Amino acid sequence: MIPRETFDRGRYSNRVFSGSLSALWKQNCSGEFECESSAPGRINLIGEHTDYNQGFVFPAAISRRTRGLFRISTRMNLYSNPIGPAANLQNFDNIPTRGWTRYVAACAHAIRDELNAFPPLLEGVLDSDLPSGSGLSSSAALEICLISAWNALCKFNLTPEKIAEIAWIAETRYVGVNCGKMDQLAVACGKRAHAMFIDTRSLQFEHVPIPAGIALVVLDTCKSRALAASAYNERVAQCRSAAETLGKTSLRDATLHELESARKRGMDETVYKRARHVITENERVLQFRVALQEADFKKIGELCRQSHESLRNDYNVSSPELDAMARSAWNAPGCIAARLTGAGFGGCCVALVHSDKFKNFERSVKASYGMYAFPVPAIWRVDADDGAKAFLR
């Protein structure tokens, strides 16, 4: 929790309290709010589907956020713009199977697992400029916004790392998505103007500066996908199968030589391809870390293109829209690198672009992508931003 008197409004440009959020409160809540909370979305520059394999990832928290105003109440009364009210919750005994209320209940259950008691009921309103289902961790932002609010209101004194862990428990144990901890760590622990190199086995991370003059660009295909769908969990299972075949705790410890030997012994071809992506992606992340520190833009571009092609060919999580978007970006002026970001199956690409070429880049991508019979995409710049923040009024 950041006390109100130490909350640097100049530094944190995405201030939670706004006229629109205040209006939402007045329309849907009673009394005065007691806490302001905010959590960013995230993009992943490289390192896809490696987090649940104890591998390396390279995300960044972004300047699009989920924001909320809250107070402790005798009844659960939450309203989200533009989704609407949460389902009526008198207590947290059961977790709804549908709707955004299940994330609220999942967070409460995860807090109980950590602290041996459910948190109190909340009254509050939320707003977000993160599109849901686009691969930008809108669910992690919602969860961590809520957990951060409870942390501030109840003085739990949870660290950002612990908040990330609780949100991960909510997502995996109670929502049912077998994800790794990348999203939660990036959302909780991000740093302005930096990306994060994360070792998802040790959970150690390093903030790596993004070189000056580079713009982060989100290229939203506007094709939604359900992260909890069977295809995601199926790939988790395939990776576990590959690790077991190789006699490893996880694919983090496997080598290409060992994988090729297993293939010759009859490893299932699909499982082989899934493992090949993970093993090669881990190596790409390590090389990307060095390339970013050295501002080696050519190498950054090569690694991101290889990552996208591996996700398309070996992991089979791309889509016609994502492939068309990546090609449009690769051929646009000012583009340093581009690839799909998030779990895939739809959603967004991310691009690193020379800042002074962004307008030309945007026009070129829109023209190129417009040649396909796909919905009109959304293209926007984002800044690498700080992680979740909450403070008392």
GINORCOR-V512280 format. One record per pair of residues at least 6 apart in sequence whose ideal C-beta (glycine too) atoms are under 8 Angstrom apart, sorted by sequence separation. I is the first residue (numbers start at 1). J is the second residue. D is the distance in whole Angstrom. If there is no record, write none. Layout:
# GINORCOR-V512280
i = <I I>
j = <J J>
d = <D D>
This chain:
# GINORCOR-V512280
i = <9 50 51 79 80 96 112 130 132 150 151 171 172 190 198 199 210 243 248 263 290 311 312 329 341 342 370 50 78 79 95 111 112 130 131 132 151 172 189 198 243 311 340 341 354 25 47 77 78 111 130 158 171 197 243 246 259 291 292 330 340 341 353 369 47 48 87 96 109 196 197 242 263 291 329 340 341 47 76 95 108 128 186 196 262 308 312 339 340 351 46 47 94 95 108 130 147 168 185 196 197 239 243 288 312 338 339 366 46 47 76 87 89 151 171 186 195 196 239 242 246 287 288 291 326 338 365 44 45 76 86 92 128 168 171 185 194 195 246 259 325 326 338 366 44 45 76 86 87 95 128 194 308 326 337 338 365 44 45 75 86 89 148 194 195 288 325 336 337 43 44 89 92 126 147 165 168 182 189 191 193 194 246 259 287 288 335 336 42 43 83 92 164 167 193 242 245 259 335 336 362 42 86 182 185 308 322 335 336 17 42 43 126 144 147 165 181 284 334 16 41 42 80 92 144 147 164 167 180 185 242 256 259 329 334 16 40 41 163 164 167 254 305 16 40 181 245 284 318 322 329 334 15 40 41 78 144 147 164 256 284 317 326 334 358 14 40 41 122 143 161 164 251 255 256 322 325 333 334 40 41 124 163 164 242 254 305 319 321 322 14 39 78 92 245 280 281 317 318 319 334 335 38 39 91 122 140 143 161 241 251 317 319 322 333 334 38 76 122 143 160 161 251 311 317 332 333 38 160 242 246 281 311 315 332 37 38 91 120 241 242 252 280 308 36 37 119 122 140 251 308 333 36 37 89 139 238 242 243 305 307 308 329 332 36 37 120 238 242 277 304 305 311 331 332 35 36 120 276 277 301 303 304 305 35 119 239 301 304 33 34 35 103 107 111 139 238 239 242 300 301 328 329 332 33 34 106 110 277 300 328 331 33 34 139 276 277 32 103 107 111 235 239 297 29 31 103 107 144 148 273 274 297 325 328 115 143 273 274 308 327 328 29 100 104 161 273 103 107 140 144 273 25 78 81 139 140 144 325 24 76 77 78 79 80 81 111 324 21 75 76 77 78 79 80 81 137 140 141 21 22 73 74 76 77 78 79 80 81 140 21 29 72 73 75 78 80 114 179 304 324 14 18 28 72 73 137 201 13 29 72 73 137 177 324 14 16 28 71 72 114 177 201 321 16 17 70 71 114 176 300 320 325 14 16 70 71 113 175 179 321 70 178 320 24 69 111 114 177 178 297 68 69 110 113 177 24 28 68 110 68 178 67 68 107 110 66 67 107 110 113 20 66 67 109 66 65 107 110 64 65 66 106 109 110 64 65 106 109 64 103 106 106 105 106 64 66 102 103 102 62 66 65 66 68 67 68 66 70 95 235 68 72 208 211 71 72 136 210 235 70 208 211 208 134 231 134 139 197 41 131 134 135 33 133 31 132 133 197 30 43 133 29 42 133 29 41 42 29 41 223 28 41 195 42 221 223 25 41 42 25 41 221 24 39 40 221 39 24 39 21 221 39 21 39 219 20 38 37 18 37 39 219 38 219 37 232 37 232 35 231 37 227 229 35 35 225 34 219 225 226 225 225 214 224 225 57 59 218 223 224 59 223 57 61 221 52 54 59 60 61 221 52 53 59 220 221 51 52 61 220 221 51 61 219 50 51 60 61 218 219 51 59 218 219 51 218 219 217 60 216 217 47 60 61 216 217 59 60 216 217 58 59 215 44 58 214 215 57 58 59 214 215 42 57 58 214 215 42 56 57 213 214 217 44 56 213 56 57 213 215 42 56 217 42 55 217 41 54 55 219 1 40 51 53 54 39 42 52 39 51 1 40 45 50 58 60 1 223 223 221 222 1 62 221 222 222 1 60 62 221 222 220 219 220 220 218 219 220 218 217 218 217 218 217 218 216 217 215 216 216 216 43 210 43 11 52 49 53 52 195 49 53 193 194 192 193 192 191 192 190 192 54 55 190 191 54 55 190 191 53 54 55 190 53 54 189 53 188 187 188 186 187 135 136 137 135 136 135 134 135 135 135 136 134 135 136 133 134 135 133 134 55 53 163 55 56 55 58 160 49 50 57 160 49 53 56 55 56 58 50 58 49 50 48 47 58 46 47 50 47 46 47 152 46 151 152 153 148 152 47 148 149 46 148 45 145 144 145 45 131 46 46 45 48 46 49 48 49 48 49 48 48 48 46 48 48 49 48 45 48 44 43 44 43 43 45 44 43 45 64 63 62 63 65 62 63 62 63 61 62 60 61 61 61 43 40 40 40 39 40 39 38 39 37 38 37 38 37 36 35 36 35 35 36 34 35 34 33 32 14 16 12 11 12 7 7 2 4 2 3 4 1 2 3 4 1 1>
j = <15 56 57 85 86 102 118 136 138 156 157 177 178 196 204 205 216 249 254 269 296 317 318 335 347 348 376 57 85 86 102 118 119 137 138 139 158 179 196 205 250 318 347 348 361 33 55 85 86 119 138 166 179 205 251 254 267 299 300 338 348 349 361 377 56 57 96 105 118 205 206 251 272 300 338 349 350 57 86 105 118 138 196 206 272 318 322 349 350 361 57 58 105 106 119 141 158 179 196 207 208 250 254 299 323 349 350 377 58 59 88 99 101 163 183 198 207 208 251 254 258 299 300 303 338 350 377 57 58 89 99 105 141 181 184 198 207 208 259 272 338 339 351 379 58 59 90 100 101 109 142 208 322 340 351 352 379 59 60 90 101 104 163 209 210 303 340 351 352 59 60 105 108 142 163 181 184 198 205 207 209 210 262 275 303 304 351 352 59 60 100 109 181 184 210 259 262 276 352 353 379 60 104 200 203 326 340 353 354 36 61 62 145 163 166 184 200 303 353 36 61 62 100 112 164 167 184 187 200 205 262 276 279 349 354 37 61 62 184 185 188 275 326 38 62 203 267 306 340 344 351 356 38 63 64 101 167 170 187 279 307 340 349 357 381 38 64 65 146 167 185 188 275 279 280 346 349 357 358 65 66 149 188 189 267 279 330 344 346 347 40 65 104 118 271 306 307 343 344 345 360 361 65 66 118 149 167 170 188 268 278 344 346 349 360 361 66 104 150 171 188 189 279 339 345 360 361 67 189 271 275 310 340 344 361 67 68 121 150 271 272 282 310 338 67 68 150 153 171 282 339 364 68 69 121 171 270 274 275 337 339 340 361 364 69 70 153 271 275 310 337 338 344 364 365 69 70 154 310 311 335 337 338 339 70 154 274 336 339 69 70 71 139 143 147 175 274 275 278 336 337 364 365 368 70 71 143 147 314 337 365 368 71 72 177 314 315 71 142 146 150 274 278 336 69 71 143 147 184 188 313 314 337 365 368 156 184 314 315 349 368 369 71 142 146 203 315 146 150 183 187 316 69 122 125 183 184 188 369 69 121 122 123 124 125 126 156 369 67 121 122 123 124 125 126 127 183 186 187 68 69 120 121 123 124 125 126 127 128 187 69 77 120 121 123 126 128 162 227 352 372 63 67 77 121 122 186 250 63 79 122 123 187 227 374 65 67 79 122 123 165 228 252 372 68 69 122 123 166 228 352 372 377 67 69 123 124 166 228 232 374 124 232 374 79 124 166 169 232 233 352 124 125 166 169 233 81 85 125 167 126 236 126 127 166 169 126 127 167 170 173 81 127 128 170 128 128 170 173 128 129 130 170 173 174 129 130 171 174 130 170 173 174 174 175 136 138 174 175 175 136 141 141 142 145 145 146 145 149 174 315 149 153 289 292 153 154 218 292 317 153 292 295 293 220 317 222 227 285 130 220 224 225 124 224 123 224 225 289 123 136 226 123 136 227 124 136 137 125 137 319 125 138 292 140 319 321 124 140 141 125 141 321 125 140 141 322 141 127 142 125 325 144 127 145 325 127 145 145 127 146 148 328 148 329 148 343 149 345 149 345 152 343 345 152 153 343 153 338 344 345 345 346 336 346 347 180 182 341 346 347 183 347 182 186 346 178 180 185 186 187 347 179 180 186 347 348 179 180 189 348 349 180 190 348 180 181 190 191 348 349 182 190 349 350 183 350 351 350 194 350 351 182 195 196 351 352 195 196 352 353 195 196 352 182 196 352 353 196 197 198 353 354 182 197 198 354 355 183 197 198 354 355 358 186 198 355 199 200 356 358 186 200 361 187 200 362 187 200 201 365 148 187 198 200 201 187 190 200 188 200 151 190 195 200 208 210 152 374 375 374 375 155 216 375 376 377 157 216 218 377 378 377 377 378 379 378 379 380 379 379 380 380 381 381 382 381 382 381 382 383 384 216 384 218 192 236 235 239 239 384 239 243 383 384 383 384 384 384 385 384 386 249 250 385 386 250 251 386 387 250 251 252 387 251 252 387 252 387 387 388 387 388 340 341 342 341 342 342 342 343 344 346 347 346 347 348 346 347 348 347 348 278 278 388 281 282 282 285 387 277 278 285 388 278 282 285 285 286 288 281 289 281 282 281 281 292 281 282 285 284 284 285 390 285 390 391 392 388 392 288 389 390 288 390 288 388 388 390 292 378 303 304 304 307 307 311 311 315 315 317 317 339 340 339 341 342 343 343 341 344 341 341 342 342 348 350 350 350 352 382 382 382 383 385 383 384 384 385 384 385 384 385 386 387 382 385 386 387 387 388 388 388 389 388 389 389 390 390 390 390 391 391 392 393 392 393 393 393 393 385 389 386 386 389 389 391 389 391 390 391 392 390 391 392 393 391 392>
d = <6 6 5 5 7 5 5 6 5 7 8 5 6 7 8 7 7 7 5 8 8 5 4 5 7 6 8 6 7 7 5 7 8 8 7 8 5 6 7 4 5 6 7 6 8 6 7 8 4 5 4 7 6 6 5 5 8 4 6 6 7 6 5 6 6 8 6 6 8 5 5 6 5 5 4 5 4 4 7 4 5 7 6 7 7 7 8 6 8 8 8 5 7 6 6 6 8 7 7 6 5 8 7 8 6 6 7 7 5 8 7 6 7 6 8 8 8 7 6 8 6 7 7 7 5 7 8 6 5 4 7 5 7 5 7 6 4 5 7 7 8 6 4 7 7 7 7 6 4 7 8 6 8 7 7 8 6 4 6 7 4 7 6 5 6 5 8 8 5 7 8 7 4 7 5 7 5 6 7 4 6 6 6 5 6 8 6 4 5 6 6 6 7 4 6 8 6 6 8 6 5 6 6 6 7 5 5 6 7 5 5 6 7 6 6 7 6 5 5 4 7 6 6 8 7 6 4 8 5 6 8 7 6 6 4 7 4 5 8 5 7 7 8 4 5 7 6 6 6 7 5 8 8 7 5 8 5 8 7 6 6 8 5 2 6 6 7 7 8 4 7 4 6 7 7 7 5 5 7 5 8 7 5 7 7 6 7 7 7 7 8 6 6 5 7 8 6 7 6 6 6 6 5 5 8 7 6 5 7 8 5 3 6 6 5 4 7 8 7 7 4 7 6 7 6 7 6 5 5 5 8 6 6 7 5 7 7 8 8 5 7 7 6 7 8 5 5 8 7 8 4 6 7 8 7 7 7 6 8 7 5 6 8 4 6 6 8 5 4 5 4 8 6 7 5 7 8 7 8 7 8 7 6 7 5 6 6 6 4 4 7 7 6 5 7 7 5 7 8 6 4 7 6 7 6 4 7 8 4 5 5 6 5 7 8 5 4 7 5 5 6 6 6 5 8 7 6 5 7 8 8 7 8 7 4 7 8 4 6 8 7 4 8 7 6 7 7 8 8 4 5 8 5 6 7 8 5 5 6 8 5 8 7 8 7 7 8 6 6 6 6 4 5 5 5 5 4 8 6 8 8 8 7 8 8 7 7 7 8 5 6 7 5 5 7 7 8 7 8 8 5 6 8 7 7 6 7 8 7 8 7 4 6 6 7 5 5 4 7 8 8 5 6 8 7 7 5 5 5 6 7 8 7 8 7 7 7 8 7 8 5 4 7 8 7 6 6 8 7 5 8 5 6 5 6 7 6 8 6 7 4 4 7 8 7 4 6 5 7 4 8 8 7 7 7 4 7 5 7 8 7 6 4 8 7 5 7 7 5 5 7 8 4 7 5 7 7 8 7 6 7 4 7 5 5 7 7 5 4 6 7 6 6 7 7 7 8 7 7 7 7 6 5 6 6 8 8 7 8 4 6 7 8 7 4 8 7 6 5 7 7 7 5 7 8 7 4 5 6 5 7 6 6 7 7 8 5 8 8 8 5 5 4 4 8 6 6 4 7 8 6 6 4 5 4 5 7 6 5 8 7 6 8 8 6 5 6 4 8 5 6 7 6 7 5 5 7 6 7 8 8 4 3 7 6 6 8 6 8 4 7 7 7 5 5 7 6 8 8 7 6 7 6 8 4 7 7 7 4 8 5 7 3 2 6 8 6 6 8 5 4 4 8 8 7 8 6 6 7 7 7 4 8 4 8 8 8 7 6 7 5 6 6 7 7 7 5 5 8 6 7 7 7 8 8 7 7 4 6 7 5 6 7 7 8 7 5 6 6 7 5 4 7 7 6 6 8 7 6 8 7 8 6 8 8 4 5 7 8 8 5 6 6 6 7 8 7 4 8 7 7 5 7 7 8 7 6 8 7 8 6 6 6 6 4 7 8 6 8 7 7 6 7 8 6 6 7 7 5 5 7 6 7 6 7 7 6 7 5 7 6 8 8 7 6 7 5 6 7 6 7 5 7 8 6 6 4 7 6 7 5 8 5 4 4 4 5 6 5 6 5 8 6 8 8 8 6 7 2 7 6 7 8 8 8 3 6 7 5 5 7 5 6 5 7 7 5 4 6 6 7 6 7 7 6 8 4 7 6 6 5 7 7 6 6 6 8 8 8 7 8 6 4 4 6 6 6 7 5 6 8 7 6 5 4 7 7 5 8 8 8 6 6 8 7 5 8 6 6 8 7 8 8 7 7 7 8 7 8 8 7 5 5 7 8 8 7 7 5 7 6 5 4 4 8 7 8 7 4 7 6 4 5 7 5 7 5 7 7 7 7 4 7 8 7 5 7 7 4 7 6 6 7 6 7 6 7 6 6 7 7 7 6 8 6 7 5 6 5 7 6 6 6 5 7 7 6 7>
